[in-house]
Amino acid sequence: MAALLGDAGLLDVVCDTLVWDHRTTLEEWWSGPAAGVATIGQIVTSQTPMVIAEIKDHFESLCAEFTDPGAVLVLPHAALMAYGQA
């Protein structure tokens, strides 16, 4: 990333990695698709109730490894932040 900015003409380029955990609940994370939000929500809500229940069960099983003992869903994130001087 720093090389790309340097090649674009920026000087004193720095690239840092930001790491954080997004904390939420399983129900809060599920509420978007369950309400039809975005493409995945439209796909979910267009299914029969039985298929929606199967999707939610699969969703819950995928979330299990990210759920702490207090039932908080802890989702690890990372991003690059690069900057320089023009």
KOLTILUM-454071 format. One record per atom (N, C-alpha, C): x, y, z; residue number from 1. Coordinates in steps of 0.001 Angstrom, whole numbers, plus 500000, padded with zeros to 6 digits. Atoms other than C-alpha are relative to their C-alpha. Layout:
<recs>
REC / X / Y / Z / NUM
...
</recs>
This chain:
<recs>
REC / 500830 / 498819 / 500000 / 1
REC / 500000 / 500000 / 500000 / 1
REC / 500878 / 501249 / 500000 / 1
REC / 499098 / 498846 / 499955 / 2
REC / 502813 / 502393 / 500880 / 2
REC / 500689 / 500188 / 498654 / 2
REC / 499349 / 499909 / 501305 / 3
REC / 504533 / 501580 / 497588 / 3
REC / 499059 / 500610 / 498961 / 3
REC / 500965 / 499422 / 500939 / 4
REC / 501362 / 502406 / 495663 / 4
REC / 499890 / 501509 / 500172 / 4
REC / 500084 / 498565 / 499755 / 5
REC / 501118 / 505801 / 497316 / 5
REC / 501297 / 500703 / 499598 / 5
REC / 498720 / 499446 / 500419 / 6
REC / 504816 / 506413 / 496763 / 6
REC / 500092 / 500099 / 498489 / 6
REC / 499998 / 499990 / 501468 / 7
REC / 504467 / 505482 / 493096 / 7
REC / 499056 / 501066 / 499446 / 7
REC / 500935 / 498963 / 500431 / 8
REC / 501583 / 507955 / 492890 / 8
REC / 500541 / 501403 / 500276 / 8
REC / 499364 / 498711 / 499798 / 9
REC / 503936 / 510733 / 493981 / 9
REC / 499964 / 500544 / 501413 / 9
REC / 500019 / 499513 / 498624 / 10
REC / 503309 / 511038 / 497712 / 10
REC / 501352 / 499765 / 500659 / 10
REC / 498735 / 500095 / 499270 / 11
REC / 506271 / 511582 / 500032 / 11
REC / 499726 / 499612 / 501450 / 11
REC / 500091 / 500364 / 498583 / 12
REC / 506923 / 510333 / 503563 / 12
REC / 498787 / 499103 / 500258 / 12
REC / 501156 / 500889 / 499906 / 13
REC / 504412 / 507547 / 503095 / 13
REC / 500133 / 499069 / 501202 / 13
REC / 500074 / 500905 / 498854 / 14
REC / 503373 / 505551 / 506154 / 14
REC / 498773 / 499113 / 499798 / 14
REC / 501137 / 500913 / 500060 / 15
REC / 501139 / 502486 / 506243 / 15
REC / 499919 / 499267 / 501332 / 15
REC / 500220 / 500662 / 498715 / 16
REC / 499718 / 501239 / 509523 / 16
REC / 498889 / 498968 / 499854 / 16
REC / 501073 / 500990 / 499939 / 17
REC / 497631 / 498169 / 510227 / 17
REC / 499180 / 500273 / 501253 / 17
REC / 500919 / 499786 / 498883 / 18
REC / 494603 / 498842 / 512414 / 18
REC / 499275 / 498692 / 500264 / 18
REC / 500635 / 501257 / 499618 / 19
REC / 493186 / 495858 / 514299 / 19
REC / 499022 / 500283 / 501127 / 19
REC / 501005 / 499812 / 498960 / 20
REC / 489987 / 495796 / 516336 / 20
REC / 498990 / 498872 / 499949 / 20
REC / 501101 / 500963 / 499930 / 21
REC / 487116 / 493592 / 517425 / 21
REC / 498683 / 500757 / 499959 / 21
REC / 501366 / 499462 / 500035 / 22
REC / 483564 / 494474 / 516455 / 22
REC / 499181 / 499122 / 500926 / 22
REC / 500791 / 500745 / 499023 / 23
REC / 481311 / 493452 / 519339 / 23
REC / 498515 / 500284 / 499775 / 23
REC / 501436 / 499896 / 500219 / 24
REC / 477620 / 492778 / 518832 / 24
REC / 499352 / 498751 / 500579 / 24
REC / 500675 / 501241 / 499609 / 25
REC / 475032 / 490146 / 519593 / 25
REC / 499609 / 499250 / 498736 / 25
REC / 500417 / 500813 / 501122 / 26
REC / 473997 / 487312 / 517358 / 26
REC / 498692 / 500522 / 499429 / 26
REC / 501297 / 499508 / 500475 / 27
REC / 470452 / 488684 / 517165 / 27
REC / 500130 / 501338 / 499281 / 27
REC / 499812 / 498716 / 500668 / 28
REC / 471624 / 492179 / 516297 / 28
REC / 500622 / 499798 / 498616 / 28
REC / 499325 / 500263 / 501273 / 29
REC / 473888 / 490823 / 513537 / 29
REC / 499036 / 499342 / 499013 / 29
REC / 500982 / 500681 / 500841 / 30
REC / 471046 / 488653 / 512207 / 30
REC / 498863 / 500947 / 499584 / 30
REC / 501173 / 499154 / 500231 / 31
REC / 468482 / 491491 / 512330 / 31
REC / 500000 / 500670 / 498628 / 31
REC / 499952 / 499378 / 501325 / 32
REC / 469684 / 493112 / 509085 / 32
REC / 499482 / 499075 / 498906 / 32
REC / 500515 / 500930 / 501011 / 33
REC / 469274 / 490089 / 506809 / 33
REC / 498555 / 499592 / 500270 / 33
REC / 501366 / 500421 / 499664 / 34
REC / 466108 / 489067 / 508669 / 34
REC / 498972 / 501062 / 499619 / 34
REC / 500894 / 498903 / 500357 / 35
REC / 464619 / 492498 / 507873 / 35
REC / 500062 / 500329 / 498508 / 35
REC / 499920 / 499773 / 501440 / 36
REC / 465546 / 492284 / 504188 / 36
REC / 501025 / 501034 / 499583 / 36
REC / 498997 / 498983 / 500307 / 37
REC / 468513 / 494667 / 504354 / 37
REC / 501052 / 499434 / 499033 / 37
REC / 498977 / 500306 / 501004 / 38
REC / 470870 / 494558 / 501357 / 38
REC / 499633 / 498741 / 499200 / 38
REC / 500272 / 501144 / 500871 / 39
REC / 471126 / 491764 / 498826 / 39
REC / 499772 / 498732 / 500807 / 39
REC / 500158 / 501229 / 499219 / 40
REC / 471573 / 489028 / 501425 / 40
REC / 498655 / 499991 / 500709 / 40
REC / 501303 / 499917 / 499347 / 41
REC / 468482 / 490242 / 503256 / 41
REC / 498859 / 499700 / 499040 / 41
REC / 501023 / 500279 / 501005 / 42
REC / 466454 / 490143 / 500065 / 42
REC / 499959 / 498507 / 499672 / 42
REC / 499943 / 501444 / 500258 / 43
REC / 467639 / 486595 / 499448 / 43
REC / 499362 / 499236 / 501155 / 43
REC / 500548 / 500698 / 498824 / 44
REC / 466813 / 485513 / 503006 / 44
REC / 498485 / 500147 / 500065 / 44
REC / 501436 / 499775 / 499819 / 45
REC / 463382 / 487114 / 503152 / 45
REC / 499142 / 499467 / 498854 / 45
REC / 500778 / 500561 / 501116 / 46
REC / 462371 / 485673 / 499781 / 46
REC / 499796 / 498487 / 500142 / 46
REC / 500099 / 501445 / 499786 / 47
REC / 462640 / 482136 / 501185 / 47
REC / 498757 / 499646 / 500813 / 47
REC / 501106 / 500484 / 499161 / 48
REC / 459982 / 480021 / 502855 / 48
REC / 500427 / 500061 / 501468 / 48
REC / 499636 / 499981 / 498575 / 49
REC / 459826 / 480132 / 506669 / 49
REC / 500918 / 498837 / 500393 / 49
REC / 499153 / 501146 / 499670 / 50
REC / 461380 / 476646 / 506812 / 50
REC / 501442 / 500223 / 499530 / 50
REC / 498655 / 499726 / 500515 / 51
REC / 464339 / 477696 / 504641 / 51
REC / 500660 / 501117 / 500804 / 51
REC / 499445 / 498926 / 499170 / 52
REC / 464782 / 480920 / 506643 / 52
REC / 500502 / 499432 / 501325 / 52
REC / 499565 / 500633 / 498743 / 53
REC / 464975 / 478808 / 509821 / 53
REC / 501294 / 499220 / 499788 / 53
REC / 498766 / 500735 / 500305 / 54
REC / 467634 / 476618 / 508184 / 54
REC / 501170 / 500957 / 499806 / 54
REC / 498945 / 498997 / 500194 / 55
REC / 469611 / 479686 / 507100 / 55
REC / 500452 / 500553 / 501344 / 55
REC / 499643 / 499454 / 498684 / 56
REC / 469452 / 481111 / 510631 / 56
REC / 500771 / 498967 / 500823 / 56
REC / 499256 / 501049 / 499284 / 57
REC / 470571 / 477771 / 512119 / 57
REC / 501441 / 499927 / 499509 / 57
REC / 498641 / 500047 / 500554 / 58
REC / 473549 / 477731 / 509764 / 58
REC / 500780 / 501245 / 500417 / 58
REC / 499395 / 498752 / 499550 / 59
REC / 474287 / 481383 / 510590 / 59
REC / 500482 / 499873 / 501445 / 59
REC / 499642 / 500165 / 498589 / 60
REC / 474262 / 480549 / 514313 / 60
REC / 501169 / 499046 / 500169 / 60
REC / 498871 / 500940 / 499875 / 61
REC / 476609 / 477593 / 513812 / 61
REC / 501304 / 500649 / 499537 / 61
REC / 498798 / 499304 / 500450 / 62
REC / 479055 / 479781 / 511863 / 62
REC / 500468 / 501038 / 501028 / 62
REC / 499662 / 498991 / 498990 / 63
REC / 478923 / 482411 / 514635 / 63
REC / 500558 / 499395 / 501287 / 63
REC / 499636 / 500633 / 498721 / 64
REC / 479624 / 479894 / 517421 / 64
REC / 501458 / 500237 / 500375 / 64
REC / 498579 / 499835 / 499660 / 65
REC / 483412 / 480175 / 517186 / 65
REC / 500365 / 501436 / 500346 / 65
REC / 499744 / 498593 / 499714 / 66
REC / 483150 / 483971 / 517485 / 66
REC / 499183 / 500530 / 501177 / 66
REC / 500841 / 499587 / 498883 / 67
REC / 480755 / 484033 / 520458 / 67
REC / 500710 / 499714 / 501307 / 67
REC / 499316 / 500193 / 498722 / 68
REC / 482266 / 484586 / 523878 / 68
REC / 499027 / 499431 / 501040 / 68
REC / 500869 / 500595 / 498982 / 69
REC / 480921 / 483069 / 527118 / 69
REC / 498823 / 500888 / 500421 / 69
REC / 501086 / 499080 / 499661 / 70
REC / 478781 / 486189 / 527675 / 70
REC / 499012 / 500196 / 498871 / 70
REC / 500894 / 499949 / 501166 / 71
REC / 476967 / 485603 / 524351 / 71
REC / 500222 / 501233 / 499132 / 71
REC / 499647 / 498872 / 500865 / 72
REC / 478738 / 488536 / 522700 / 72
REC / 500726 / 499452 / 498785 / 72
REC / 499355 / 500378 / 501242 / 73
REC / 479692 / 488054 / 519079 / 73
REC / 501197 / 500922 / 499808 / 73
REC / 498762 / 499230 / 500107 / 74
REC / 483322 / 489185 / 518716 / 74
REC / 500603 / 499712 / 498630 / 74
REC / 499563 / 500179 / 501382 / 75
REC / 484276 / 489700 / 515074 / 75
REC / 501299 / 500772 / 499765 / 75
REC / 498713 / 499332 / 500203 / 76
REC / 487974 / 490422 / 514403 / 76
REC / 500049 / 500711 / 498646 / 76
REC / 499856 / 499205 / 501219 / 77
REC / 488730 / 493124 / 511836 / 77
REC / 501418 / 500540 / 499899 / 77
REC / 498719 / 499343 / 500248 / 78
REC / 491861 / 494589 / 510279 / 78
REC / 499859 / 500868 / 498755 / 78
REC / 500009 / 499100 / 501156 / 79
REC / 492420 / 497468 / 507872 / 79
REC / 501361 / 500663 / 499887 / 79
REC / 498781 / 499239 / 500223 / 80
REC / 495340 / 499288 / 506330 / 80
REC / 499644 / 501474 / 499889 / 80
REC / 500165 / 498561 / 500125 / 81
REC / 495616 / 503043 / 506756 / 81
REC / 501330 / 500561 / 499520 / 81
REC / 498769 / 499447 / 500586 / 82
REC / 498171 / 504693 / 504496 / 82
REC / 499812 / 501483 / 499744 / 82
REC / 500066 / 498557 / 500229 / 83
REC / 498997 / 508343 / 504193 / 83
REC / 501382 / 500511 / 499659 / 83
REC / 498736 / 499369 / 500381 / 84
REC / 501663 / 510653 / 502855 / 84
REC / 499750 / 501461 / 499699 / 84
REC / 500098 / 498571 / 500309 / 85
REC / 502382 / 514204 / 501784 / 85
REC / 500091 / 500196 / 498496 / 85
REC / 499989 / 499692 / 501435 / 86
REC / 501639 / 515581 / 498345 / 86
REC / 501124 / 500965 / 499663 / 86
</recs>
